[in-house]
Amino acid sequence: MSQSNLSPIRLHRALNEIWGTPPGLGRLSSVNHTVLGRRFMVVALIFFAIGGLLSMLIRAQLATPNSAFVGPEIYNQIFTMHGTVMMFLFAIPMFEGFAIYILPKMLGARDMAFPRLTAYGFWCYLFGGSILIIAMLMGVAPNGGWFMYTPLSSRPYTPGINADVWLLGITFVEISAVTAAVELFVTILKVRAPGMSLIRMPLFAWYMLVTSGMMIVGFPPLILGSILLELERAFGLPFFDPTRGGDPLLWQHLFWLFGHPEVYIIFLPAAGALSTIIPVFAQRPILGFRAIIAAIVAMGFLSFGLWVHHMFTVGIPHLALAFFSAASALVAIPTAIQIFAWIGTLASGRPRWDIPMLYVAGFFVVFVIGGLTGVMLAMVPFNTQAHDSYFVVAHLHYVLVGGFVFPMLAAIYHWMPHISGRQSLYRLSVPAFWFIMVGFNLTFFLMHLTGLMGMPRRISTYPSNWGWDWLNLLSSVGSFILTMGFALVLADIVMQFRFGRPFRRDPWHAGTLEWAIPTPPTNYSFAALPRIDAPGDQLAPRLIGPQLAGGRGYLGFPRDGQMETLGVDMVTGEAEQLIVLPQSSFLPLWTGLATGSIFVALLFGFYWLAPLGALLTVALFLLWTVKLGRKHDSGPVDIGMGEQAPLDVECPGNVTVLANRTAVVMDAILFSSLLFGGLFLLVVAPNWDGLTPLDLPLWLLALALVASTAGAGFSWLARRTNASGLLVGAAVAQVLAVVALAVLMAWVPEPTGHARQATMFALLAYATIHTALGALMSSYGIWRVQQGFVSTRRNTELVLAWLWNGYAAAALVPALGLVLMLALAGEGA
């Protein structure tokens, strides 16, 4: 029952009791976005420190010629782990953690759409990253470069488990990335304060919406490539072995389909932080709000047309070179729009210089230099000369450090008072900035020169008569100065937590909602949710905060011990549904451990244990839903402000449906990458001449297709007519399709003999897994019906069964079509 007449203190205590994290070991059960966002950021900073230590070892080795500080084998591990840690364990998880922490507060919500999914993603990140670090301490770290090019990373050239550690560890970590992508995408679109339409969202939310969309599209090719390479290493399926019909270039295509968009995936959240910070310190709204949104979307699209930018020297056709070179230069336009908007905002405002603005200025200098060298490398003739030299290393660091680390440091000084509840002391802040600025430029600017003088990257030593000596020595000195700067930043943060002056809210006179809540933030963020009728970057947190703390807004009362927030229409932002969130649970931790058991079993060659781990993981995921949902229809309920809304389980467009649709898109991107790989090998790969056609049992293909299509039809009818009994037919039909596909997989002759059979086997395995998933979702729907969780209004399970059954049947058509094409390869040869 609503209790809208509670005093602010009693309201705070009641909400804190509902949203609080249990003490002691119970903290491991937390699903609160504030707690998990801080955990992500702390762990990411620990990995950043590890990556920084590795970079110091690299520079110590290269400081002098003919150095014997570490041998080539150890150097290769250090080099590989430095790039891996910085790209996969620091940069992406750092902005994920920051977004998880700040976005619900900025959007006027109490939490993310799927708190348990956030917790599961954190445990996957922690356990996957730990696998890589433990392997490094044991001396078996990956040593093939953070890009793991084949055939160097194939079994004949890397016979130990070093490469397996990378492939399995990174795939484990990527589970965290894709869950965060779905979580952020759905939260931004659906979980906002009422009235906050798309055009009223703060710019940071726009940046994260495009970033999460890029992650949904960009991460599946890398995941697929890692799976295929591990299948080659573990079971001998020759996807990348040119002697058996594979092609090493396929790995480069799959990796850079992820790798180049990743640069923008890292940059865009940092740019979002800049677009939030600069107006605060310029003391005026940002210029070109709509132009910036258009530039963000354009950058997201253009970034996926640049992957061959990294492959100019592999021998692709000249027409393709011209196209990708032009696209690489074109992406500078949306970047420039944002930079000019930021400069114009500062020029037309009344800038007040504080520590965050020092790092904003450092960003402008460093990132612009990186952008200029990027345009140079976009030109094919120059790229051919500078490829694989230290010029590329310098460019990469100017873009990533300038485009992410400097904005990150500005964000730390801007939002750290929000996390700590204390204002900065600034005793060490200015010297720390100058140490970082001078040390960074001394380290990496000189690498442009060594690169132009011909110094290749990835070498562990060099002779003393090539003129690189003094440049490398100065670069190494600069790296230690840079490290001193980061050490001062760490000391400054510790001092702020210990000695900073407490404050209530909004020390910067900012314009976004996160400053309307008390600091450090409460577990529930907002005692009541606001109504937003103005741009989300131009609000008055100091005025809004006390009203919300008194319960004057939406959901300004506790109800039945439930964790409640609101879901809105994606475009208009009008209140659409009441979302009841799951409370603290150890299930995400246990599920993360079960998932980890799969990768550990594969890493140590206990392949028979991996399916058991997979079954346990699926069972634990199903346990998540045991107490979720309702067994009766409630109708619209009171949400405050004189309005009512239905529960999410009674709303056809709820967040669960949107998340599953998003997951299907991600799955389809992975499948498209697999189809691309199969066609690439069929058309381009060597050693396909002289193949004889395979006599494929067409009746099995027809049986699988008809059965899966029937399963999709039954599930569609079940959703359409709300006749849940039809799900039995869907499950039976999909099981029949699974059996037919399994027989086809067993029929494929010698999958290890040639890439043709290996690709056929992979396509059939994909189809088998997804028809099995269709059967599982149908069976799950039947179970939920029997438990009483499904009715005419509460039919989410029926929608999900149709969604996954329909996708399984749709994916089967191109999968079996390509299998048939591959079976006929070689006809007439």
N, C-alpha and C positions, 0 to 999 in steps of 0.2 A: 504494500500500500504506500502511496506517496506520502511524504512528510515534508511538504514545502515550507512549513512554518518553523523549521529548525533554525537555531542561531548559527552564525558562521562557524563558531568553535565546534558545536555539536555536529554540524554538517561535515566539517573536516574530519572529525573523529570517526563518524559513521562511514564515510567514503574511504578513509585510510584503512579501516578494518576490512573492508571488502577488497580493496586493491593492493593491500600491503603484501610484501614478500615475507614468508615465514623466516624466523631466525635460525641460526646454526646451520646444520646441513640442509635445512629447508631452503636456503638461498639457492641451492643447485636446482630447485624446482621452479625458479622464477621465470615468468613469461612476460614480465613488464618491459615495455619498450625502452624506458629510461634506463633500467638496469642493464638490459642486453646491449643497448647502444653504447653505454660506457664500457662494457666488457669487450665489445668488438674493438673499440678505439684503443683501449689499454693493451690488448693482445697485439693489435696491429703495430702499436708503437714499440712493443718489445721486439717484434720481428724487424721493425725498422732499425732498431739498435743492432740486432744481429747482422742485418744486411750492411749497415755502416761499418761494423767491425770487419766484415769480409772485404769491403772496399779498401779499408786501410791495409789489409794484408796484400791485396792486389798492388796497391801503390808502393808498398814497401818492397815488393818483389821487383817492380819496374823502375825503382828510383835510380838504380845504377845498372850499367851493362854487365852481361855475363854473371848475373846475380845467382847465388845458390841458396837464397833465403828459404824457398820451398822448391821442390822438384816439379817437373811437368805434370805428373799425375795429380798431385795435391793442388797445383795451380788450376788445373782444369775443373776440379771439384769446387774450388773457391769461386772461380769465375762463373760457373754454372749456377751455383747456389746464390751468389750475389744477385744475378739477374732474376732468378726464380723468386727469391724472397721479396725483392723490391716490387716486382710486377704482380705476382699472384698472392703474396701473403701480407703485403703492406698497402699498396696503392688502392686496389679495389676494395678490400675489406675496411680500410680506413674510411673511405667515403660512404660505404654501406653503413658502417656503425654510426657515423655522423648523421646520415639521413634517417636511420632508424630512431636515433635520439631526438632529432629536432623536428622532423616533418609533421608528426601528429600534433605537436604543439603549435607549429606554424600554420597548420590547416584548421586548428580549432577542434581537434578530436582528442579522445582520451587514450587511444592506443592504435596500433596497426590493425589491419583487417584480420590477420591470423597470428596471434601472439605465440602459439605453440610452434608454428612453422618458423617464426623468427628464432625461437630458442633452439629448435632442431638445426637450423642453419648455423648458429653459433657453434654448436658442438661439432658439427661436421668440419667447420673451419678450424677449430682448435685441434681436433684429432688429426685431420689431414696435414696441417702444418707441422704438428709434432712428429709425424712420421718422417717428414723431410729433414727436420732438425736432428732427430735421433740418428737417422742414417748418416748424416754428416759427422756427428760425433763418433760414430762407429767406423768411419772411414770408407763407407760405401755410398757416398752421396752421388747423385747424377753428375756426369762429367762430359756430356755431349753438347754443352751450351744450353742456355735457357730456352732456345728455340728447337732443340732436339732434332736437328736435320737428319734425315735418312740419306744414305745408308749408314752413316757414322753411328747412329743410335740403334741399328739393327743388331741382332744377336751375333753374327760373325765378327763384328768390330767392337761390340761392347758386350762381352760374354757374361759378365756378372749380373748382379741385381741392380746395379747403379741406375740404368735407364728405367727399369721397372719401378724403382722408387719414385722417379719423376712422373711417369705415366699414371701410376695408381694414386700417388699422393695428390697430384694436381687434379685428377678426375674427382677424387674425394672432396677436395677444396671447392671445385666447381659446383658441386651439389649445393654448397652454401651460397654461391654466387647466383645460381639460377633460382633458388628459393627466394632469395632477397629480391631478385628482379621481379618475380611474380608478386611478391608481397608489396613492393613499392608501387608497382604499376596499378594494382587493384586499389591500394589505399589512396593514392592520389586521385584516382578517378571516382571513387565511391565514398570514402570516409573523410568528409570535410564538414566544416560548420555550415549550418543552413544559410542560404543566401550567397555562399561563395561559389559563384559560377566559374566556368573555366577561365573567362577573361578577367575575373577578379582574383584568381589565384596569384600568390606571390611568385616572383620570377624564379626563385629557387625551386619551387614545386614544378614549374615548367621545365627547368633544366633536368630535374630528376625524372620527370615523366618521359622525356626523350631518352635520357640515359638508360632507364629501365627497359624501354622499348628496344634500344640498341643491344642491350645485354640479352634480351629474349631472342633476338635474331643472330647475334654475333657469337654467343658461347657454344651453341650446338655443333658448329663445324669443328671446333677444337676438341670437344668431348668425343665426337665421332672419330676424329683422327687418332686420339689417344687410345680409344678402344681398338681400332683397327691395328695400330702398331703393337699394342700389347697382345692381340690375337696372333700377330705374326711372330712376336718374340716367344710367346708361351706355347703356341700350338702349330707354328709353322705355316700359317695361311699367308701366302706371298703377295700382299697388297702393294708393297713397296720394293720388292726384290726384282730388278730388271731381268735377271737370268731366268725367272719363272713367270714372266708376263706382267710383273708389277712395274711401278715407276716411282722413283724417289721424288719426282716433282709433284706427285699427288699430295704428299705430306706438306710441301711448301704451300700449295694452294689452300688446303684445309687449314693450315696453321695461320696463314696471313689473312684468310677470310675472317678470322677472329682477331689476328694480331694488329692489323692497322686500325680497324674500328676501336680496338681497345685503347689506343692513344687518346681518342676523342671520348671514350667512356670514362677515362681518367680525368681528362681536361674539363668536360662539361660540368661536373659537380663543383670543381674548383671555380669555374667561371660563374656558376650560380652563387657561390659564396661571395665572389667579388661584386656581383650585381646586387647583392644584399648589403654588403658593407659600405661600398662607395657612396650610395645616396645618404647613408647615415652620417658619414663624415663630411660629405659635401653640403649637407644640410639643405637638400632639395630633392624632389623626386627624380628618378632616373630618366634620362632622355631616350626617346625612341623605344618605348615599351613594346609596342606591337612589332616594330622592325627587329628587335632583339628576339622575340618569339619566332618570327619568320626565319631569322638567321639560325636559331637553335635547330629548328626542324630541318632546314636545308643542310646544315652540317651533319645531322643524323643520317640523311639520305645519301649525301655525297661520300661519307666516310666508307660506305660499302662498295664504292666503285674504285677503290684505291689499292686493293691488296697486291696487285702486280707491281705497284711502286717498289716493292722489295725484291722483285724478280726480273729487273731489267736486263740482267746479264745471263739469264738462263737459256736464251735462244728462242724467245717467243717471236711471232711475226711482227714486222715493222708497223703494220696498221694497228695492232694491239698496243705496241709501244707508244704510238702517237696518241691513242685514245686515253691510256692510263696516265701518260705524262700531262695531257691537258686537264684531266680530272684532278690530278695531284696539285696543279697550280690553281684550279678553280676553287678548291676548298678554302683558299686564303681569303676569298671574298666574304663569306659569312663570319669568319674570324675577325676580319678587319671591321665589319659593321659593329661588332660588340666592342672592340677596342676603341673605336671612335666614339661610340655612345658613352663609354666610361670616361674617356678624356673630356668629352663635351660636358658631361655632368659635373666633373670637377672644375672645369673652366668657368661654367656658368653659375656655380654655387659659391658658398663661402667656406672653403675647406678648413677644417681644424685638424692639425697634425697631431696624431697620437701614434702609439706603437703599431697598431694594425695598418696604418697608412704607410709606415716605413716599408712593410713587406709588400703592400700594394705597389709602391714605387719600384721596389726591387723586381716585382713580377713584370712590370712594363718593360724594364730594361732587358732582363734575361729572356723573357718569352719572345720579344720582338727579334732579338738576335737569332733565337732558335727558329722562328718563322722564316726569316730571311734565308738561313742556310737550308731550310726545308724546301723553299722555292728553288734554290740552286740544285738540290738533289732531285727535284722533280724533272729537271731537264736531262734527257737520256744521255747526251754526250758527256756532261759533267759527272752524272751518276756512274757511268761506266769507268771513269777514271778514279773516282773516290770510293767506289764500292768496296766493302769489307776493309776499309781503312779506319784509322782513328778519327777521321773527319766525321764519319757516321756516328761514332761513339760520342763525340762532342755534340753533334746535332741532337742526338737522342736525349742526352742529359739536359741540354738547354731547353728542350721542349718539355720534358717530364718534370724536371726540377723547377724550371720557370713556370710551367703551366699547372703544376700541382703542389709542390712543396712550399713555394713562397705563398700562394693563396692559402694553403693549409695553415701555415704559421700565422698569417693574418687572421684566419678564422679562429685559431686557438686563442689568440689574445682578445678577439672580439667576443667569443662565446664562452671562454673559460669562466668568467664571472657567473654565467648562468649555471654552469655545472657545479662550481664550488660555493656559490653564494657569497663570494668575497671579491673585492676589486683588486686589480693588480698593483704591485708595489713599484715596478719599473726600475729597480735598482740595477738589474743586470740586463734589461731588455735592449737598450741601445747598443752597448758593446757586443751583445750576442748578435744583433743584426749585422753589424759591420764585420764581425768575424765570419759570419756566413756569407755575406756578399763578397768580401774580398777573397775568402778561401775558395768559394765556388768558382769565381771567374779565373782565379789563378790556376785552379786545377784543370778546368775544362776548356777555357779559351785557347790555351796552348796546345790542346789536342787537335784543334783545327790545323795548326801548323805542322805537327808531327804527321797528321794524316796526309796533308798535301805534300809532305816530304817522303811519303811512301811507307809509313809505318803501318803494317797490317794489324788488325785487332786479333785477339785470342792468342797472341804469342806470349810465352812465359819469360823470355829473355831475348836479348839482341846484342849484336857486336858493338864495339866501341868506336868504330870508324865511319859511322853513317850519319853523324851530326844530330842524333836524337838525344844525346846524353843530358845536356843542360836543360832541355825542355821537359824531359821526363822527371828530372830531379826537382824542378820548380813545381811541376804538377803534383808530385808527391808531397812536397812541403805544403802546397795549397790544400791538399786533402786533410792534412792534420790541423791546419788552421780552421777549416770547415767543421771538422769534428769538435774542436774546442767551442765553436759557436753553438752547435747543437747541445753540447754539455751545459753551456750557460743557460740555454732555453729551458732545459730540464730542471736545472737548479732554480730558475725563476718561477717555474710552475709549482715546484715544491714549496717555495717560500710564499707564494700566493695562498696556497691551501693552509699554510701554517700561520702566516702573519697578516694576510690581507684583511682589509676593513670590511665587515659585513654590511650588506645593504638589502633593501626589500625587493625592489624590482626596477628594471629598465635604467641602468646607469648611463646609457648612451643616447637616450631620447630617440629610440629606434621606432620603426613603423610596422613591425611584424608581431604577430600574436604571441610568439613564445615568450616575449618580455612582459606579458600581462599576468603571468603566473608567478607565485612566490619563488624565490631562489634560496637554496637549492630546491629543485622542483619536487612537488609532492608526487606520490605514486599514481594518483589519478589525474594529474596535470590540471584539469579545470574542474572546479566545484560545480560549475554550470557551463554549458556550451553557449557561445555567443551567436548572435544573428549578425551576419556580415553584409553590409549594404554599400561598401566602399572598396576600392582596390586593396588587396591584402598586403601591399607594401606601404600603404599610407594610412595606417590606423593609429590610434592613440592608446597604446598599452597602459599607460599610467592611469587613464580614466576608465578604461574597460576593466582592468584587473580587479579593483575593489568591488565593482558590481557583480562580477562573476563569483568572487570569493564569498559573497553573501547569498549565493544561490539564485540570483536574478538572471535567468536564462533558461535554456533547454536542459532537461534532465538535472535540475538543481535539487535533487532529492535522491536518497537511497531507496531501492525497491527490491525486496525479497532476497537481499544478499547477492544480487546479480551485478556483474561488470557490464555496464551499458554504455554505448556510444551510438551515434546516428549515422546512417547511410543516406546519401543524397543522390538526386538525379545527376548523371555524369556531366551534362551540359549546363543546366540551369542552376544546379546547386540547391534546389528545393528539397526539404526533408522528405524522404521516401520510405525509410524503414528504420526500425529500432534493432540494432545489432547487439545481441547478447554474446559476450566474449567468454571463452573458457578460462577458468581460474588456474592458479599455479598447479603444476603437475611434474612428476619425474619422468613421464612418458617420453618427452623429447630427448632427455638424456639417455634413457634406455634405447630408444630408437637410433640415436646417433651411435651408440656403442655397437648395436646390432649391425648397422650399416658399415661401421669400421671393421667388423669381423669379416665382412666380404672381402675387403681390400687387403687385409692382413693375410687371409687365407690364400688369396691369389698371389700376393707378394712372396710368400714362402713356399709356393707350389702345392699347397693342400687344396687342390681344385675341387675335391669332393665336398669340402666344407663350405665352399662359396654358395652353392644352392641352398644349403640349410640356413646360412646367414640371410640370404635373400628372403626365404620363406618366413623367418623370424621377423625380419624388418617389415614385411607386408602385414603380418599378424599384429605387430605393435601399432602400425598405422591404423589398422581397423579398430584397435582398442581405443584410439583417440576419440572415436565417435560414439562410444557406448552410451555416454551420458549427455551427448549433445542432441539438441532438437526438442520437440514437444510432442506429447501424445494426445493433445487436444487442440482444437482451433481456438485462438484467443480473440481474433478480430483486432481492430485498431485499439491501441492503448495510449494513455496520456504520456506526452513527451514534454509537457510544460509549454508556457507561452500561449496557452489556450489551443494547442494543436494536438492532433493524434496521428499515429502512424502504425502500420502493421508490423509485426515481428518479422525479422529477416527470413525465417523459415517459411513464412506465408507470402513472401514477395517473390514473384517470378524472376526478377532481375537481381537476385541477391549476390553477395560477394563470392560465395562458393561457386556459383555457376560461372561468373566472370573469370575467376581464377582458373577453373578447369578449361574454359575456352582459351585462355592465355596459354595454359600448359599444352593444349592441342596445337596451337600455333608454333610453340617452341619445338614440340615433337615433330611437326611437319617440316620445320627448317632442318632438323637433324636428318630426317628422311630424304629431303631434297638434296642434302649434301651427299648422302649415300648414293642416290641416283646419279648425281654429278660425277662422283668417283667412279661408278661403274661405267658410265658413258665415256669418261676421260680415258680409262684404261682400254676400253674397246676401240677407241679412235686413235689414241696417241701412243700408248705404251708399246715398247718393243717386244719381240718374241711372241707375236700372235699369229705369224704366218705359219701355214701348214697344219693348223688345228683342224680336226675333223668334227663335224656336227655331232651333237649328243642326241640320242633318241629319248626325248623327254616324254614321260607318261602324261599325255595331255588330259586324260580323264581325271587324274588327281588334281591338276590345276583347275579344271572345271568344277570338280567337287568342292574344293576349298573356296573358290569364288562364290559358287551358288550358296554354300552353307553360311559363309560369312555375310553375304548379302541378305539371306533369310534372317540371320540374327539381327542385322541392322533393321530389317523390316519389322520384326516382332517388337523390338525395343521402341521403334517409332510409334507403332500402334499402341503400345503400352502407355507411352507419354500422351499420345493424342486422345485416347479414350479413358485414360486413368485406370485401365484394366491391368493391374499389376501382375495377374496370373500369366500374362503373355511373356513376362520376363523369363519364365521357365523355358519357353520355346526359344528365346534368344540365347539363353545359356547353353542349352543342348546343341543348338545349331553352331555356336562358336566353338564348342568342344569338338564337334565333328570336323570343323575347319582346322582346329589345332592338330587333330590326328592326321588329317590329309597332308598338312604342311610338314609335320614331323616325318612322315613317310618320305616325302619329297626330299627333305634334308638328308635323310639316311641314303637316299638314292644317288645323290650327287657323288660322282666318282672322284676319289682322291682330291679333296679340297686343298690339300697341301701341295699338289702337283703343279698347279697353274693358277694364275690370278683369275682366270675365267671362272673356274669352279669355286674358288674362294669367294668371289663376289656373289655368285649364285647362292652359296651357302649363307653369306651374310644377309642377303635380301630375304631369303626364306626364314632365317632366324628372326629378323625384324618382324616379318609378317606373323610368325608363330607367336612371338611375345605379345603382339597387339591383339590378335584374336583371343589369346588367353586372357588378356586384360579386359576385353569385352565380356568374356564369360564371367570374370571375377566381378565386374561392375554390375552385371545382371544378377548374379548370386547375392551380392551385397544389397541390391535393391529388394530382392525377395526377403532377405533377413530383416531389413528395416521395416518392410511391410508387416511381417509377422510380429515384430516388436511393437507395432502400433505407431510408428513415427511418420507414416505416409498417409495422406488423405488427398482429397481433391485440391485443397489449398496448399497443403504441405507436400509438394511433389518433386522436391529437388532431386531425390534419388532416381526418379524416373527420367528426369532431364539428363542427369549425368550418365545413366545407362545408355540412353539414345546417343548422346554425344560421343562416347568412347566406342560404342558398337558401330556407329556410323563412320567414325574415322577409321576403324580397323578395316571395314569393308572398302572404303574409298582408297585407302593406302594399298590395299591388296591388288588393285587394278594395275597401277604402274609397276609395282614390285614384280608381279607375275609376268607383265609384259616385257620388262627388262630381262627377267630370267629366261624367257623364251628367246629373246634376241641373242643373249649370250650363248644359249644352247645351240643356236644356229650359226654362231660365229665360225668362220673358216670354210663355210660352204662354197664350193667352187674354187678354193685356193689351190 
